[in-house]
Each structure stands twice: as structure tokens, then as C-alpha cells.
């Protein structure tokens, strides 16, 4: 194995990857690419709004929505222990198991990320 934390991370379960991909197909105007070696979705302005990490589905939300979802069992997303990813939570099982609830939270996440200022262009 390679060095660093990502080399120790487990792959996402195939059924979760399939579900993520199928769900992302229904959201217009997004871009998909890898983040930490896992499937992720980005707004047209380049902001990640959702993705997978190991066996977890994470999404980005504003503070109030994040607190609301934490009340339903979401937890702060930490790709490495003690290193939280600002604004991201791990979706709780009851949301993942309810297609309508999942869709609603994804739409809220996408709307929030789309309202952020565009990311500056990278120098190459």
C-alpha cells in the first residue's frame, strides 16, 4: 500500500456507488469527479456539494440546515479523525433509506453550494 491516510481508506460499497451515480444523473448542471479517490459532485462554479467517502455519503449545508440534519442523526464529516471538513455532514441512515428525503437534502445542498461565490480559476 501507499503512504498517507487515503491509502488505508476502504472503497465505497458498489451498491452505494451505483446509487450515488444514479442519483447524480437526475441533477442538472453538475460535474462529477473524484475527491479523495471517491465519487463526488460539484456545482458549475466548482464547489463540491456531495460525495462518498468509504461507506458514507456526505453533503455540504449551511449552518442552520446542518444543525437540522444533525438533529436527525447526521454527524460532522471528518475524512481523518480530528480533521473535520467545514460545512459537511455524513448523511444518517434514515435519510439514505428514504429516496424523497435524500433528494430533498441533496437539492438543499446543491442550492447552497450554487449560491457560493465562484471559485477562483487555478493557475497552471
C-alpha positions in Angstrom: 0.0 0.0 0.0 1.0 3.6 -0.5 1.6 6.1 2.2 -0.9 8.5 3.8 -4.4 8.2 5.1 -6.1 7.7 1.8 -4.2 4.5 1.1 -5.8 3.0 4.2 -9.4 4.0 3.3 -11.8 1.3 2.2 -13.5 1.6 -1.2 -17.2 2.6 -1.2 -19.6 -0.4 -1.4 -20.5 -0.9 -5.1 -24.2 -0.6 -4.3 -23.6 2.8 -2.7 -21.5 4.0 -5.7 -24.3 2.8 -8.1 -26.9 4.6 -6.1 -24.8 7.8 -5.9 -24.2 7.7 -9.7 -27.9 7.1 -10.5 -28.9 9.9 -8.2 -26.4 12.3 -9.7 -27.8 11.6 -13.2 -31.0 13.3 -12.1 -29.4 16.6 -11.0 -28.9 19.1 -13.9 -25.9 21.3 -14.2 -23.4 19.4 -12.0 -20.0 18.0 -12.7 -18.8 14.7 -11.3 -15.2 13.8 -10.5 -13.2 12.2 -7.7 -12.4 13.7 -4.3 -10.1 11.7 -2.0 -10.5 8.9 -4.6 -14.3 8.7 -4.2 -17.1 9.9 -6.4 -18.2 13.5 -5.8 -20.4 16.1 -7.4 -19.6 19.8 -7.9 -21.6 22.8 -8.9 -20.9 24.6 -12.2 -18.8 27.1 -10.1 -16.6 24.3 -8.9 -17.9 23.8 -5.3 -18.3 20.3 -4.1 -21.7 19.7 -2.6 -21.9 16.0 -2.1 -19.8 12.9 -2.3 -18.9 9.5 -0.9 -16.2 8.6 1.5 -15.7 5.0 2.3 -19.2 3.7 3.3 -20.5 7.2 4.0 -22.4 9.7 1.8 -21.6 13.3 2.8 -23.1 16.7 1.8 -22.4 20.4 2.3 -25.0 22.5 4.0 -25.4 26.0 5.6 -25.2 26.1 9.4 -29.0 26.0 10.1 -29.7 23.1 7.7 -26.6 21.2 9.1 -28.0 21.6 12.6 -31.4 20.4 11.5 -29.9 17.3 9.9 -27.7 16.7 12.9 -30.9 16.6 14.9 -31.9 13.7 12.6 -28.7 11.8 13.3 -26.1 13.3 10.9 -22.6 13.7 12.1 -19.8 16.0 11.2 -17.7 14.7 8.4 -14.1 14.0 9.3 -12.1 12.4 6.4 -9.4 11.9 9.0 -10.0 11.8 12.8 -9.8 15.3 14.3 -9.8 16.9 10.8 -13.5 18.0 10.1 -14.3 19.2 6.6 -16.0 22.5 7.2 -19.7 22.6 6.3 -20.0 18.8 5.5 -22.0 16.2 7.4 -22.4 12.4 7.0 -26.0 11.6 6.0 -27.8 9.4 8.6 -29.2 6.0 7.5 -32.9 7.2 7.8 -32.2 9.9 5.1 -30.3 7.5 2.9 -33.0 4.9 3.1 -35.8 7.4 2.1 -35.4 8.4 -1.6 -37.6 11.5 -1.2 -35.7 12.8 1.9 -32.4 12.1 0.2 -33.5 14.1 -2.9 -34.7 17.0 -0.7 -31.4 17.2 1.2 -29.4 16.9 -2.0 -31.4 19.8 -3.5 -30.8 21.9 -0.4 -27.1 21.1 -0.6 -26.9 21.9 -4.3 -28.8 25.2 -3.8 -26.5 26.3 -1.0 -23.3 25.4 -3.0 -24.6 27.2 -6.1 -25.1 30.4 -4.1 -21.5 30.5 -3.0 -19.2 32.8 -5.0 -17.4 31.1 -7.9 -14.1 29.5 -7.1 -11.1 31.4 -8.4 -9.5 29.9 -11.5 -6.4 27.9 -10.7 -3.1 28.8 -12.2 -1.5 26.1 -14.2 
